[in-house]
């Protein structure tokens, strides 16, 4: 019988002290929400301190944030500069695939000028 080690990333969200501590001590990353760059930077700093406290500062850790559908490239850069590694463009409330695809096209135009 062969066993293989399966690796996965556990992303933990939340803003409370306990949620941030959980992300820092047992998670592989933290799922943020729609934050200003200043707020994102505050969460990133808090998570870094908690990870140092837990002796996990040397391990990979992903910070995820969200962008509004109307975000511009500068908004994405500002969140990345604040410490976000992955950014998600909100896709809520679309009832059809066609409506969602239109949204994706508008977001791409807004972010990348395509």
Secondary structure, DSSP 4 states (H G I P E B T S, - for coil): ----------EEE--SHHHHHHHHHH-SEEE--S--HHHHHHHHHHHHHHHHHTT-TTS--EEEEEE-TT--HHHHHHHHHTT-SEEEE---S--SHHHHHHHHHHHHHHHH--
